[in-house]
């Protein structure tokens, strides 16, 4: 055979003495084929140097074999691990990740137009704001979507999420047990669904424990925004005894700013808590008290739900919620009393 000519499934079928459909079934995951036929086809394919054509497979299966993952430019430090887990789980299911970055909610419509052109099988949205209009667009294009780590009231979309209310309630209860009464809440960006939910959870928990709603400053989930927000508060205000941060990265920024520029001891003078459980929280300098997300369970569920909806588009939306794990570090101590 001419080595310059691309080997096709028909060439393999002819050389192996089987039908072309049998060759296709061997290379399509989950298709039924006898062990004898499979071994014969694989041996022949190896001898001829045959590699399945992804485009041809797409025409047969009516699927692109690609899943779009939408990630915000304000990515949580957990997200590299989340992406790795999603990529691994999707690869095991013969799907490939197509990554899209979203700077802010205003760019969502343009990003969706790009997604339609790739005819992806489904979408996992890690860090983007979706409203009913956006969800309806996915339905119009027959593309299932799973929202990761967010549940938005009124949306008929599947979602996997950590229980923000339970986690933040545990943090507030811990601070309350240590006698804290003077709180500051450092929230994430206002356009973030997760940030809004965590802020609401913190304020509700503070009201439940008898403290009333606390003053709020906003960051963008980054380390620098944590430092900047705390410095902004200290410009004209007395230091709070406890700071509740929307994520770990900003909490670490608050700790460094409090120690370096205001000579405050953590947790001697001020207690700080975060949320997410990123790897840096275990570093000796921080040992942050936080809520660790169950990433293994969340990513597995996101992929499982999405693939179920790809196979059975009429299935109703699914919502799955997991409790986070309270990590009691070294950043919460008794409230300092004058």
PyMOL commands that set and color helices and strands:
alter all, ss='L'
color gray80, all
select helices_A, chain A and resi 9-16+20-27+35-48+54-61+79-92+105-118+132-140+164-177+193-208+223-234+248-262+279-282+295-311
alter helices_A, ss='H'
color red, helices_A
select strands_A, chain A and resi 66-72+96-102+122-125+144-148+158-162+183-187+215-218+242-245+271-273+290-292+319-322+325-327
alter strands_A, ss='S'
color yellow, strands_A
deselect
rebuild
show_as cartoon
